[in-house]
Amino acid sequence: MSTGLDRGQLAARIAADIPDGAYVNLGIGAPTLVANHLGDREVILHTENGMLGMGPEPDADHVDPDLINAGKQPVTELPGAAYFHHADSFGMMRGGHLDICVLGAFQVSETGDLANWHTGGDDAIPAVGGAMDLAIGAKQVFVMTDLLTRDGTSKLVAACSYPLTGRACVARVYTDRAIFDVTADGFAVTELFGDATVDSLAELTGLRLSDATSAADTTSEENR
């Protein structure tokens, strides 16, 4: 039996859905792994601390302590990379200039509400930071997260119980067990991983899920 994808595999799956020429911001944490799976494709990565043209993480022998992303992780620069003031970076985010952002989440509601900065517990991030600007400013918001918390609670919910980062902003949720699109009728399962089924996911989440896996398979075949 297989429970699904690990974080590296999930990052690669998200990278495959990012179109060439897209301007993309990768949120702090697991989403930064997506940068390592873009290869030599023309995807322009933006960091909210003031860089456009970020590359994958460096190997241990090529770490530049002055070259970091918003999560203070070492990164690389690609040819043509640009640096600018923090305020200009937020202007790009708020001005609708990013095609996609990939964010983590504590909860995502079936109407696309996002909660990813505070749970009231020990894992609370001190401030919402740039996530709020990304959630409302990017043309599409992808979420990368495990489906369940450590205690087995679903991160996909009917309504968020944690403070919101943004309302009705999430387009798609990538989890270790499946991919979910946010639709007018709630979550639609578009791709399954491991031994997951739509019925087993409905039981885990306690939500009514629609099955769009056949439609996704047909679209994939047509694009080949």
Backbone as a chain_set.jsonl record, in Angstrom:
{"seq": "MSTGLDRGQLAARIAADIPDGAYVNLGIGAPTLVANHLGDREVILHTENGMLGMGPEPDADHVDPDLINAGKQPVTELPGAAYFHHADSFGMMRGGHLDICVLGAFQVSETGDLANWHTGGDDAIPAVGGAMDLAIGAKQVFVMTDLLTRDGTSKLVAACSYPLTGRACVARVYTDRAIFDVTADGFAVTELFGDATVDSLAELTGLRLSDATSAADTTSEENR", "coords": {"N": [[0.842, -1.197, 0.0], [0.434, 2.285, -0.676], [0.832, 5.505, 0.595], [1.016, 7.864, -0.753], [2.555, 10.842, -2.159], [5.878, 12.032, -1.398], [7.356, 15.086, -0.106], [9.226, 16.095, -1.935], [8.467, 14.818, -4.32], [5.9, 15.825, -4.577], [6.451, 18.527, -4.924], [7.687, 18.422, -7.411], [5.508, 17.646, -8.937], [3.863, 19.895, -8.75], [5.516, 21.771, -10.015], [5.374, 20.851, -12.618], [2.917, 21.794, -13.429], [3.196, 24.478, -13.737], [3.238, 26.966, -16.095], [5.455, 27.719, -18.865], [7.143, 30.837, -18.925], [5.809, 31.992, -16.835], [5.395, 34.173, -14.007], [6.307, 33.689, -10.755], [5.774, 33.199, -7.27], [7.167, 31.556, -4.521], [6.114, 30.354, -1.519], [7.186, 30.489, 1.973], [8.794, 27.65, 3.426], [7.773, 24.313, 2.577], [6.869, 24.919, -0.129], [9.114, 26.163, -1.341], [10.63, 24.14, -2.38], [9.763, 23.646, -4.918], [11.263, 25.129, -6.687], [13.477, 23.599, -7.227], [12.744, 21.84, -9.172], [12.199, 22.862, -11.632], [13.983, 22.851, -13.667], [15.549, 23.792, -16.735], [13.58, 25.422, -17.65], [11.7, 28.357, -18.665], [10.726, 29.904, -16.225], [9.979, 32.47, -14.104], [11.096, 33.27, -11.034], [10.016, 34.977, -8.172], [10.94, 36.714, -5.226], [9.765, 37.868, -2.092], [11.447, 39.445, -0.606], [12.874, 40.915, -2.404], [13.863, 40.061, -5.066], [14.107, 38.994, -8.423], [14.124, 36.339, -10.575], [15.146, 34.128, -9.291], [16.989, 31.119, -8.654], [17.423, 27.499, -8.268], [18.059, 25.889, -5.031], [21.389, 26.22, -3.704], [24.309, 24.027, -3.904], [26.273, 22.722, -1.145], [28.83, 23.808, -1.376], [28.571, 26.194, -2.683], [27.208, 28.231, -1.386], [25.973, 31.423, -0.86], [25.983, 33.673, 1.633], [24.717, 36.119, 1.525], [22.742, 35.875, -0.295], [19.627, 35.145, -0.216], [16.29, 33.785, 0.252], [12.897, 34.848, 1.113], [12.407, 33.285, 3.296], [14.818, 33.082, 4.509], [16.505, 31.169, 3.49], [19.306, 29.862, 1.694], [19.767, 30.7, -1.724], [20.044, 30.595, -5.344], [21.01, 32.679, -8.14], [19.697, 33.341, -11.365], [20.822, 33.891, -14.781], [20.406, 37.276, -15.68], [18.985, 38.012, -13.451], [17.332, 40.229, -11.137], [17.519, 42.789, -8.627], [15.754, 44.543, -6.059], [14.076, 47.132, -4.15], [12.395, 46.295, -1.084], [9.809, 47.381, -0.861], [9.142, 47.782, -3.541], [9.01, 45.165, -4.343], [6.747, 44.27, -2.953], [4.937, 45.877, -4.203], [4.824, 44.671, -6.71], [3.583, 42.296, -6.0], [1.107, 43.146, -4.94], [0.104, 44.462, -7.093], [-0.86, 42.716, -8.969], [0.95, 41.385, -10.632], [2.032, 38.889, -10.529], [1.773, 35.627, -11.737], [1.306, 33.147, -10.511], [1.218, 31.993, -7.162], [2.642, 29.839, -4.723], [1.661, 28.485, -1.791], [1.893, 27.441, 1.66], [-0.367, 25.837, 4.034], [-2.539, 25.938, 6.888], [-5.239, 25.499, 6.986], [-7.696, 25.046, 4.415], [-10.656, 26.188, 3.067], [-13.733, 24.879, 1.623], [-14.697, 26.819, 0.001], [-12.506, 28.116, -0.856], [-11.183, 29.753, 0.951], [-8.274, 30.763, 2.76], [-6.165, 29.833, 5.415], [-3.212, 30.371, 6.873], [-1.38, 31.371, 8.716], [-1.727, 31.484, 11.482], [-2.588, 29.541, 14.279], [-3.157, 29.707, 16.858], [-1.739, 28.117, 18.483], [1.438, 26.635, 19.508], [2.752, 26.596, 17.111], [2.287, 28.902, 15.809], [2.837, 31.518, 13.498], [4.521, 34.609, 13.893], [3.451, 36.874, 12.521], [1.295, 37.816, 9.778], [2.699, 38.53, 7.527], [3.968, 38.515, 4.149], [2.17, 36.779, 3.01], [-0.559, 37.417, 2.93], [-0.656, 39.47, 1.052], [0.221, 38.089, -1.199], [-1.807, 36.175, -1.436], [-4.044, 37.653, -2.194], [-3.116, 39.036, -4.345], [-1.833, 37.527, -6.374], [-2.504, 35.973, -9.543], [-3.28, 33.314, -9.6], [-3.638, 31.078, -6.903], [-1.921, 28.482, -5.577], [-1.949, 25.823, -3.276], [0.276, 24.023, -1.253], [0.443, 21.238, 0.707], [0.31, 18.813, 3.396], [-2.382, 16.494, 3.516], [-3.477, 15.835, 5.984], [-3.179, 16.803, 9.446], [-0.716, 16.292, 12.059], [-2.133, 14.993, 14.029], [-4.077, 13.747, 12.624], [-6.173, 15.287, 11.674], [-8.137, 16.785, 9.147], [-6.87, 19.127, 6.781], [-8.341, 20.279, 4.856], [-11.395, 21.833, 4.932], [-14.847, 22.534, 5.797], [-15.349, 25.15, 6.626], [-12.997, 27.595, 7.59], [-11.475, 27.544, 10.775], [-9.415, 28.907, 11.822], [-7.651, 32.106, 11.94], [-8.078, 34.046, 8.994], [-6.073, 34.239, 6.034], [-6.694, 34.98, 3.46], [-9.719, 35.466, 1.582], [-11.651, 33.258, -0.39], [-9.595, 32.737, -2.257], [-7.963, 30.629, -3.077], [-7.09, 28.48, -5.709], [-6.3, 25.856, -6.273], [-5.403, 22.861, -4.55], [-2.641, 21.08, -3.614], [-1.91, 18.029, -2.32], [-0.366, 15.396, -0.346], [-1.848, 13.152, -0.9], [-3.695, 13.641, -2.927], [-4.835, 15.825, -5.606], [-6.752, 18.75, -5.444], [-9.21, 20.739, -6.903], [-10.645, 23.93, -6.358], [-13.973, 24.575, -6.592], [-17.174, 25.978, -7.635], [-18.901, 24.297, -6.429], [-17.591, 23.237, -4.282], [-14.823, 21.129, -3.233], [-13.124, 19.486, -5.858], [-11.825, 16.44, -6.789], [-9.011, 15.961, -8.678], [-6.791, 14.463, -9.244], [-5.327, 11.456, -8.109], [-3.169, 10.017, -5.63], [-0.957, 7.323, -4.752], [-2.665, 4.885, -2.821], [-5.026, 6.197, -2.546], [-8.523, 6.951, -2.759], [-11.459, 8.566, -4.084], [-13.601, 8.14, -2.371], [-12.277, 7.349, 0.014], [-10.919, 9.688, 0.595], [-13.031, 11.437, 1.017], [-14.004, 10.361, 3.37], [-11.825, 10.845, 5.084], [-11.7, 13.641, 5.112], [-14.266, 14.439, 5.719], [-15.896, 15.748, 3.998], [-18.064, 16.496, 1.204], [-17.035, 15.399, -1.809], [-16.37, 15.982, -5.235], [-15.797, 13.939, -8.118], [-13.396, 14.44, -10.351], [-11.486, 13.143, -11.703], [-11.564, 11.572, -14.035], [-12.106, 13.434, -16.039], [-9.788, 14.94, -15.828], [-7.892, 13.068, -16.641], [-8.65, 12.742, -19.308], [-8.162, 15.306, -20.355], [-5.406, 15.371, -20.012], [-4.588, 13.383, -21.814], [-5.376, 14.563, -24.203], [-3.621, 16.664, -24.386], [-1.222, 15.522, -24.948]], "CA": [[0.0, 0.0, 0.0], [1.187, 3.524, -0.768], [0.039, 6.614, 1.113], [1.056, 9.012, -1.649], [3.803, 11.462, -2.555], [6.628, 12.787, -0.408], [7.357, 16.507, -0.447], [9.974, 16.309, -3.164], [7.633, 14.37, -5.44], [4.779, 16.757, -4.715], [7.007, 19.75, -5.497], [7.88, 18.16, -8.839], [4.191, 17.619, -9.575], [3.431, 21.284, -8.865], [6.357, 22.394, -11.033], [4.884, 20.429, -13.936], [1.709, 22.552, -13.75], [3.526, 25.892, -13.912], [3.537, 27.155, -17.524], [6.623, 28.509, -19.242], [6.905, 32.271, -18.986], [5.05, 32.465, -15.675], [6.042, 34.837, -12.882], [5.838, 32.843, -9.662], [6.336, 33.341, -5.933], [7.093, 30.334, -3.736], [6.027, 30.719, -0.117], [8.135, 29.928, 2.93], [8.58, 26.254, 3.78], [7.776, 23.296, 1.531], [6.76, 25.435, -1.503], [10.401, 26.53, -1.924], [11.178, 22.963, -3.061], [9.338, 23.67, -6.321], [12.344, 25.738, -7.464], [14.461, 22.577, -7.591], [12.174, 20.929, -10.168], [11.824, 23.616, -12.835], [14.974, 22.596, -14.708], [15.966, 24.975, -17.493], [12.399, 26.083, -18.205], [11.645, 29.795, -18.452], [9.795, 30.303, -15.169], [10.675, 33.553, -13.408], [10.732, 33.202, -9.621], [10.05, 36.245, -7.439], [10.958, 36.602, -3.767], [9.2, 39.102, -1.553], [12.495, 40.296, -0.046], [13.435, 41.794, -3.418], [14.643, 39.426, -6.128], [13.384, 38.401, -9.547], [15.071, 35.489, -11.29], [15.75, 33.181, -8.352], [17.209, 29.772, -9.138], [17.278, 26.447, -7.252], [18.95, 26.017, -3.889], [22.767, 25.882, -4.074], [24.937, 22.942, -3.147], [26.941, 23.219, 0.062], [30.064, 24.515, -1.717], [28.279, 27.435, -3.403], [26.251, 29.03, -0.62], [26.291, 32.843, -0.669], [25.159, 34.074, 2.788], [23.973, 37.334, 1.212], [21.744, 35.575, -1.321], [18.632, 34.326, 0.476], [14.893, 34.085, -0.05], [12.168, 35.454, 2.226], [12.491, 32.376, 4.431], [16.222, 33.104, 4.937], [17.2, 30.007, 2.954], [20.199, 30.23, 0.597], [19.258, 30.443, -3.071], [20.94, 31.002, -6.419], [20.45, 33.626, -9.087], [19.801, 32.943, -12.76], [21.246, 35.007, -15.636], [19.397, 38.316, -15.838], [18.286, 38.259, -12.191], [17.279, 41.629, -10.731], [17.293, 43.057, -7.21], [15.032, 45.802, -5.9], [13.635, 47.447, -2.794], [11.308, 45.491, -0.525], [8.533, 48.021, -1.186], [8.864, 47.498, -4.951], [8.62, 43.759, -4.416], [5.354, 44.174, -2.525], [4.144, 46.502, -5.252], [4.605, 43.646, -7.732], [2.63, 41.346, -5.457], [-0.208, 43.773, -4.782], [-0.343, 45.003, -8.37], [-1.349, 41.671, -9.867], [1.968, 41.07, -11.625], [2.45, 37.493, -10.379], [0.808, 34.686, -12.312], [1.019, 32.058, -9.568], [1.995, 31.826, -5.937], [2.466, 28.535, -4.08], [1.703, 28.744, -0.362], [1.498, 26.396, 2.584], [-1.671, 26.118, 4.655], [-3.068, 25.215, 8.043], [-6.581, 25.111, 6.559], [-8.299, 25.619, 3.213], [-12.081, 25.873, 3.08], [-14.256, 24.441, 0.337], [-14.95, 28.008, -0.819], [-11.222, 28.673, -1.246], [-10.565, 30.59, 1.981], [-6.958, 30.271, 3.168], [-5.629, 30.169, 6.737], [-1.866, 29.794, 6.885], [-0.425, 32.134, 9.51], [-1.947, 31.451, 12.93], [-3.519, 28.531, 14.782], [-3.34, 29.927, 18.281], [-0.888, 27.186, 19.217], [2.873, 26.905, 19.539], [3.281, 26.684, 15.755], [1.814, 30.148, 15.211], [3.809, 32.445, 12.939], [4.259, 35.869, 14.602], [2.669, 37.847, 11.756], [0.841, 37.263, 8.511], [3.758, 38.757, 6.55], [3.585, 38.748, 2.766], [1.212, 35.792, 2.514], [-1.833, 38.071, 2.653], [-0.495, 40.191, -0.212], [0.284, 37.084, -2.263], [-3.097, 35.508, -1.568], [-5.013, 38.49, -2.902], [-2.502, 39.689, -5.489], [-1.465, 36.607, -7.449], [-3.626, 35.6, -10.401], [-3.699, 31.991, -9.138], [-3.015, 30.637, -5.663], [-1.82, 27.044, -5.368], [-1.545, 25.462, -1.917], [1.022, 22.773, -1.102], [0.323, 20.858, 2.108], [-0.181, 17.47, 3.704], [-3.841, 16.513, 3.672], [-3.828, 15.707, 7.393], [-2.247, 17.266, 10.468], [-0.064, 15.19, 12.773], [-3.123, 14.242, 14.814], [-5.039, 13.135, 11.723], [-7.253, 16.201, 11.32], [-8.055, 17.252, 7.76], [-6.611, 20.546, 6.539], [-9.447, 20.731, 4.012], [-12.513, 21.977, 5.862], [-16.02, 23.243, 5.282], [-15.092, 26.563, 6.91], [-11.784, 27.73, 8.39], [-11.627, 27.946, 12.168], [-8.25, 29.734, 12.146], [-7.7, 33.434, 11.305], [-7.891, 33.934, 7.549], [-5.074, 34.981, 5.268], [-7.433, 35.545, 2.345], [-11.015, 34.846, 1.315], [-11.963, 32.78, -1.745], [-8.414, 33.036, -3.067], [-7.245, 29.417, -3.491], [-7.59, 27.822, -6.917], [-5.989, 24.426, -6.298], [-4.668, 22.367, -3.394], [-1.828, 19.901, -3.871], [-1.595, 17.33, -1.084], [0.36, 14.143, -0.515], [-2.751, 12.075, -1.301], [-4.5, 13.981, -4.107], [-4.949, 17.227, -5.997], [-8.133, 19.213, -5.35], [-9.555, 22.052, -7.431], [-11.734, 24.608, -5.662], [-15.014, 24.897, -7.563], [-18.373, 26.584, -7.064], [-19.6, 23.256, -5.676], [-16.684, 22.661, -3.294], [-13.589, 20.523, -3.73], [-13.188, 18.442, -6.881], [-10.587, 15.659, -6.845], [-8.587, 15.879, -10.072], [-5.729, 13.461, -9.397], [-5.141, 10.654, -6.902], [-1.831, 9.476, -5.441], [-0.889, 6.141, -3.904], [-3.87, 4.061, -2.782], [-6.182, 7.044, -2.224], [-9.707, 6.967, -3.618], [-12.333, 9.688, -3.755], [-14.376, 7.762, -1.188], [-11.422, 7.377, 1.208], [-10.632, 11.092, 0.88], [-14.257, 12.0, 1.589], [-14.071, 9.895, 4.753], [-10.779, 11.513, 5.845], [-11.969, 15.073, 5.224], [-15.631, 14.692, 6.168], [-16.514, 16.65, 3.03], [-18.582, 15.928, -0.038], [-16.058, 15.673, -2.864], [-16.747, 15.533, -6.577], [-14.746, 13.177, -8.79], [-13.043, 15.005, -11.656], [-10.266, 12.463, -12.152], [-11.732, 11.128, -15.421], [-11.96, 14.62, -16.878], [-8.38, 15.314, -15.817], [-7.187, 12.097, -17.48], [-8.97, 13.045, -20.717], [-7.426, 16.512, -20.706], [-3.992, 15.006, -20.112], [-4.384, 12.647, -23.061], [-5.529, 15.486, -25.325], [-2.475, 17.555, -24.428], [-0.008, 14.797, -25.315]], "C": [[0.881, 1.251, 0.0], [0.299, 4.677, -0.311], [0.119, 7.846, 0.226], [2.448, 9.534, -1.894], [4.529, 12.077, -1.356], [6.74, 14.229, -0.898], [8.13, 16.814, -1.722], [9.171, 15.933, -4.39], [6.47, 15.335, -5.668], [5.262, 18.079, -5.325], [7.221, 19.594, -6.998], [6.549, 18.167, -9.578], [3.654, 19.038, -9.752], [4.214, 21.992, -9.962], [5.862, 22.061, -12.435], [3.663, 21.222, -14.375], [1.971, 24.043, -13.951], [3.938, 26.123, -15.36], [4.81, 27.965, -17.749], [6.237, 29.978, -19.347], [6.182, 32.841, -17.793], [5.952, 33.154, -14.664], [5.445, 34.253, -11.615], [6.534, 33.21, -8.362], [6.117, 32.043, -5.175], [7.148, 30.699, -2.254], [7.049, 30.01, 0.743], [7.772, 28.479, 3.248], [8.626, 25.333, 2.577], [7.657, 23.859, 0.114], [8.095, 25.809, -2.148], [11.035, 25.372, -2.684], [10.818, 22.943, -4.541], [10.457, 24.207, -7.21], [13.344, 24.703, -7.96], [13.988, 21.661, -8.71], [11.74, 21.639, -11.448], [12.816, 23.415, -13.975], [15.394, 23.887, -15.401], [14.784, 25.676, -18.16], [12.398, 27.565, -17.865], [10.489, 30.14, -17.512], [10.537, 31.297, -14.288], [10.185, 33.592, -11.966], [11.003, 34.536, -8.932], [10.121, 35.948, -5.946], [10.537, 37.934, -3.169], [10.244, 39.975, -0.872], [13.298, 41.017, -1.126], [14.295, 41.177, -4.486], [13.703, 38.858, -7.18], [14.398, 37.622, -10.37], [15.812, 34.55, -10.365], [15.897, 31.814, -8.99], [17.018, 28.748, -8.035], [18.237, 26.672, -6.09], [20.364, 25.588, -4.289], [23.251, 24.629, -3.362], [25.791, 23.564, -2.046], [28.182, 24.045, -0.244], [29.819, 25.863, -2.379], [27.212, 28.282, -2.706], [26.783, 30.454, -0.475], [25.41, 33.343, 0.474], [24.355, 35.343, 2.538], [22.855, 37.106, 0.203], [20.734, 34.599, -0.728], [17.232, 34.699, 0.0], [14.212, 34.657, 1.191], [12.172, 34.576, 3.468], [13.889, 32.228, 4.979], [16.972, 31.841, 4.533], [18.106, 30.446, 1.817], [19.614, 29.824, -0.752], [20.341, 30.814, -4.084], [20.239, 32.027, -7.293], [20.656, 33.098, -10.494], [20.285, 34.135, -13.585], [20.106, 36.003, -15.852], [18.625, 38.633, -14.574], [18.38, 39.736, -11.803], [16.992, 41.718, -9.239], [16.628, 44.419, -7.063], [14.569, 45.937, -4.459], [12.461, 46.563, -2.381], [9.94, 46.067, -0.897], [8.145, 47.773, -2.647], [8.412, 46.057, -5.133], [7.161, 43.576, -4.017], [4.428, 44.852, -3.527], [3.857, 45.534, -6.389], [3.53, 42.668, -7.272], [1.218, 41.937, -5.433], [-0.782, 44.255, -6.11], [-0.807, 43.964, -9.372], [-0.35, 41.238, -10.922], [2.484, 39.632, -11.531], [1.362, 36.577, -10.92], [0.362, 33.639, -11.301], [1.812, 32.286, -8.295], [1.657, 30.452, -5.359], [2.684, 28.748, -2.59], [1.41, 27.476, 0.432], [0.17, 26.76, 3.233], [-1.862, 25.316, 5.929], [-4.462, 24.692, 7.721], [-6.911, 25.763, 5.225], [-9.771, 25.213, 3.23], [-12.551, 25.487, 1.686], [-14.716, 25.603, -0.537], [-13.652, 28.717, -1.207], [-10.613, 29.64, -0.258], [-9.268, 29.932, 2.447], [-6.614, 30.752, 4.568], [-4.244, 29.538, 6.826], [-0.881, 30.551, 7.771], [-0.604, 32.015, 11.015], [-2.955, 30.363, 13.286], [-3.846, 28.757, 16.247], [-2.477, 29.021, 19.131], [0.573, 27.582, 19.148], [3.462, 27.072, 18.148], [2.87, 27.983, 15.066], [2.976, 30.987, 14.705], [3.504, 33.817, 13.516], [3.385, 36.868, 13.85], [2.314, 37.254, 10.41], [1.86, 37.497, 7.401], [3.227, 39.0, 5.148], [2.534, 37.804, 2.238], [-0.125, 36.422, 2.153], [-1.776, 38.805, 1.315], [-0.462, 39.221, -1.39], [-1.085, 36.465, -2.512], [-4.099, 36.33, -2.369], [-4.448, 39.092, -4.177], [-2.158, 38.791, -6.654], [-2.699, 36.217, -8.257], [-4.16, 34.216, -10.051], [-2.931, 31.646, -7.872], [-3.087, 29.12, -5.595], [-1.384, 26.828, -3.922], [-0.848, 24.117, -1.956], [1.012, 22.396, 0.373], [0.052, 19.365, 2.231], [-1.696, 17.55, 3.873], [-4.238, 16.551, 5.142], [-2.764, 16.327, 8.287], [-1.63, 16.044, 11.155], [-1.044, 14.36, 13.592], [-4.25, 13.678, 13.958], [-6.217, 14.004, 11.341], [-7.059, 16.707, 9.894], [-7.764, 18.745, 7.706], [-7.61, 21.126, 5.54], [-10.705, 20.7, 4.862], [-13.687, 22.665, 5.179], [-15.857, 24.744, 5.47], [-13.888, 26.643, 7.83], [-12.123, 28.168, 9.819], [-10.457, 28.812, 12.629], [-8.385, 31.101, 11.467], [-7.332, 33.335, 9.826], [-6.725, 34.779, 7.049], [-5.753, 35.671, 4.095], [-8.722, 34.79, 2.126], [-11.134, 34.446, -0.153], [-10.814, 33.02, -2.718], [-7.732, 31.798, -3.641], [-7.909, 28.79, -4.714], [-7.413, 26.31, -6.861], [-5.169, 24.065, -5.069], [-3.958, 21.077, -3.773], [-1.477, 19.268, -2.528], [-0.864, 16.032, -1.399], [-0.528, 13.013, -1.03], [-3.538, 12.362, -2.577], [-4.37, 15.465, -4.412], [-6.429, 17.587, -6.01], [-8.252, 20.579, -6.024], [-10.694, 22.628, -6.593], [-12.738, 25.069, -6.705], [-16.197, 25.557, -6.859], [-19.155, 25.593, -6.212], [-18.711, 22.598, -4.623], [-15.451, 22.059, -3.939], [-13.882, 19.44, -4.774], [-11.833, 17.749, -6.923], [-10.195, 15.475, -8.303], [-7.5, 14.841, -10.306], [-5.505, 12.771, -8.064], [-3.719, 10.115, -6.844], [-1.884, 8.261, -4.522], [-2.175, 5.334, -3.975], [-5.116, 4.875, -2.442], [-7.295, 6.868, -3.243], [-10.547, 8.178, -3.228], [-13.137, 9.384, -2.495], [-13.531, 7.828, 0.08], [-11.076, 8.814, 1.596], [-11.85, 11.783, 1.497], [-14.389, 11.596, 3.057], [-13.044, 10.627, 5.623], [-11.11, 12.986, 6.097], [-13.338, 15.382, 5.819], [-16.391, 15.613, 5.235], [-17.11, 15.874, 1.869], [-17.651, 16.363, -1.168], [-16.598, 15.2, -4.2], [-15.537, 14.891, -7.241], [-14.525, 13.753, -10.181], [-11.814, 14.317, -12.237], [-10.383, 11.999, -13.602], [-11.551, 12.284, -16.39], [-10.514, 15.047, -16.961], [-7.566, 14.373, -16.686], [-7.411, 12.387, -18.959], [-8.211, 14.268, -21.202], [-5.944, 16.22, -20.888], [-3.692, 14.291, -21.403], [-4.454, 13.584, -24.251], [-4.326, 16.393, -25.473], [-1.19, 16.839, -24.817], [0.231, 14.863, -26.828]], "O": [[1.949, 1.263, 0.611], [-0.838, 4.815, -0.763], [-0.641, 8.793, 0.431], [3.419, 8.778, -1.847], [3.899, 12.577, -0.424], [6.267, 14.552, -1.988], [7.74, 17.686, -2.498], [9.19, 16.649, -5.391], [6.103, 15.623, -6.807], [4.566, 18.679, -6.144], [6.966, 20.521, -7.767], [6.467, 18.638, -10.712], [3.059, 19.353, -10.782], [3.635, 22.735, -10.756], [5.926, 22.898, -13.335], [3.394, 21.319, -15.572], [1.056, 24.79, -14.298], [4.912, 25.521, -15.814], [5.187, 28.792, -16.919], [5.144, 30.316, -19.801], [5.956, 34.049, -17.728], [7.111, 32.78, -14.483], [4.233, 34.307, -11.41], [7.731, 33.496, -8.347], [5.017, 31.491, -5.181], [8.125, 31.289, -1.794], [7.696, 29.056, 0.309], [6.596, 28.125, 3.329], [9.421, 25.539, 1.66], [8.296, 23.32, -0.79], [8.21, 25.78, -3.373], [11.889, 25.594, -3.543], [11.497, 22.291, -5.334], [10.587, 23.789, -8.36], [13.987, 24.901, -8.991], [14.741, 20.796, -9.157], [10.998, 21.076, -12.253], [12.528, 23.767, -15.119], [15.572, 24.927, -14.766], [14.961, 26.431, -19.116], [13.022, 27.984, -16.89], [9.431, 30.601, -17.939], [11.616, 30.99, -13.781], [9.024, 33.901, -11.698], [12.066, 35.136, -9.088], [9.446, 35.043, -5.455], [10.903, 38.996, -3.673], [9.966, 41.138, -0.582], [14.298, 41.665, -0.816], [15.362, 41.708, -4.796], [12.645, 38.314, -6.864], [15.407, 38.172, -10.81], [16.968, 34.209, -10.613], [15.045, 31.39, -9.771], [16.503, 29.084, -6.969], [19.115, 27.533, -6.152], [20.525, 24.692, -5.118], [22.684, 24.217, -2.35], [26.004, 24.776, -2.019], [28.555, 24.905, 0.555], [30.771, 26.607, -2.616], [26.418, 28.96, -3.358], [27.909, 30.661, -0.022], [24.194, 33.431, 0.304], [23.401, 35.617, 3.266], [22.106, 38.029, -0.12], [20.948, 33.387, -0.733], [17.011, 35.767, -0.57], [14.868, 34.919, 2.199], [11.964, 35.07, 4.576], [14.143, 31.36, 5.815], [17.965, 31.481, 5.165], [17.724, 31.319, 1.038], [19.041, 28.744, -0.898], [21.416, 31.288, -3.716], [19.027, 32.218, -7.197], [21.679, 32.477, -10.784], [20.172, 35.276, -13.138], [18.982, 35.614, -16.169], [17.698, 39.442, -14.61], [19.37, 40.406, -12.097], [16.325, 40.861, -8.661], [16.897, 45.337, -7.837], [14.653, 45.001, -3.663], [11.651, 46.143, -3.207], [9.016, 45.317, -1.214], [6.97, 47.579, -2.958], [7.551, 45.761, -5.962], [6.425, 42.824, -4.655], [3.274, 44.454, -3.684], [2.773, 45.564, -6.971], [2.672, 42.261, -8.056], [0.259, 41.293, -5.859], [-1.992, 44.434, -6.246], [-1.116, 44.304, -10.514], [-0.741, 40.774, -11.993], [3.285, 39.206, -12.364], [0.183, 36.734, -10.602], [-0.816, 33.285, -11.24], [2.961, 32.727, -8.349], [0.532, 29.967, -5.49], [3.771, 29.146, -2.17], [0.761, 26.555, -0.063], [-0.359, 27.85, 3.015], [-1.412, 24.176, 6.041], [-4.829, 23.588, 8.124], [-6.473, 26.877, 4.935], [-10.094, 24.035, 3.389], [-11.864, 25.733, 0.695], [-15.085, 25.397, -1.693], [-13.684, 29.788, -1.813], [-9.622, 30.295, -0.578], [-9.172, 28.706, 2.52], [-6.753, 31.935, 4.876], [-4.116, 28.314, 6.853], [0.33, 30.401, 7.607], [0.289, 32.41, 11.764], [-4.026, 30.267, 12.688], [-4.708, 28.083, 16.812], [-2.472, 29.131, 20.357], [0.911, 28.707, 18.781], [4.552, 27.627, 18.002], [3.086, 28.142, 13.864], [3.981, 31.149, 15.397], [2.332, 34.175, 13.626], [2.652, 37.633, 14.475], [2.949, 36.305, 9.951], [1.888, 36.743, 6.428], [2.173, 39.611, 4.97], [2.043, 37.996, 1.126], [-0.76, 36.014, 1.181], [-2.73, 38.767, 0.539], [-1.04, 39.489, -2.443], [-1.478, 36.255, -3.659], [-4.902, 35.784, -3.125], [-5.199, 39.605, -5.007], [-2.183, 39.231, -7.803], [-3.804, 36.14, -7.72], [-5.357, 33.963, -10.187], [-1.728, 31.888, -7.776], [-4.172, 28.54, -5.558], [-0.545, 27.566, -3.405], [-1.315, 23.183, -2.608], [1.518, 23.149, 1.205], [-0.387, 18.728, 1.273], [-2.222, 18.567, 4.324], [-5.21, 17.209, 5.512], [-1.588, 16.371, 7.927], [-1.989, 14.905, 10.856], [-0.82, 13.172, 13.824], [-5.253, 13.191, 14.481], [-7.173, 13.512, 10.741], [-5.94, 17.02, 9.488], [-8.326, 19.53, 8.47], [-7.706, 22.345, 5.4], [-11.046, 19.67, 5.443], [-13.54, 23.291, 4.129], [-16.189, 25.524, 4.577], [-13.765, 25.842, 8.756], [-12.954, 29.051, 10.031], [-10.507, 29.389, 13.716], [-9.153, 31.239, 10.515], [-6.393, 32.631, 9.455], [-6.437, 35.861, 7.56], [-5.43, 36.814, 3.769], [-8.815, 33.605, 2.446], [-10.76, 35.206, -1.046], [-11.024, 33.448, -3.853], [-6.985, 31.915, -4.612], [-9.124, 28.596, -4.75], [-8.266, 25.563, -7.341], [-4.347, 24.854, -4.603], [-4.586, 20.107, -4.197], [-0.823, 19.894, -1.694], [-0.755, 15.623, -2.555], [-0.018, 12.018, -1.545], [-4.0, 11.433, -3.241], [-3.872, 16.25, -3.604], [-7.258, 16.832, -6.518], [-7.464, 21.479, -5.735], [-11.595, 21.903, -6.172], [-12.407, 25.853, -7.595], [-16.213, 25.677, -5.634], [-19.969, 25.987, -5.377], [-19.037, 21.521, -4.124], [-15.077, 22.427, -5.052], [-14.763, 18.599, -4.594], [-10.804, 18.407, -7.077], [-10.955, 14.9, -9.082], [-7.305, 14.387, -11.434], [-5.494, 13.416, -7.016], [-3.129, 9.793, -7.875], [-2.733, 8.171, -3.635], [-2.719, 5.119, -5.059], [-6.15, 4.307, -2.09], [-7.046, 6.663, -4.431], [-10.357, 8.748, -2.154], [-13.333, 10.258, -1.65], [-14.003, 8.306, 1.111], [-10.953, 9.129, 2.78], [-11.71, 12.615, 2.394], [-14.833, 12.389, 3.887], [-13.341, 10.99, 6.762], [-10.831, 13.512, 7.175], [-13.548, 16.465, 6.363], [-17.407, 16.194, 5.617], [-16.713, 14.743, 1.587], [-17.504, 17.554, -1.441], [-17.214, 14.137, -4.287], [-14.395, 15.255, -6.96], [-15.351, 13.58, -11.077], [-11.175, 14.84, -13.15], [-9.392, 12.029, -14.331], [-10.921, 12.134, -17.436], [-10.046, 15.467, -18.019], [-6.654, 14.807, -17.39], [-6.486, 12.294, -19.766], [-7.68, 14.281, -22.312], [-5.302, 16.747, -21.797], [-2.665, 14.546, -22.032], [-3.692, 13.435, -25.206], [-4.033, 16.849, -26.579], [-0.161, 17.49, -24.999], [1.211, 14.306, -27.322]]}, "num_chains": 1, "name": "protein.A"}
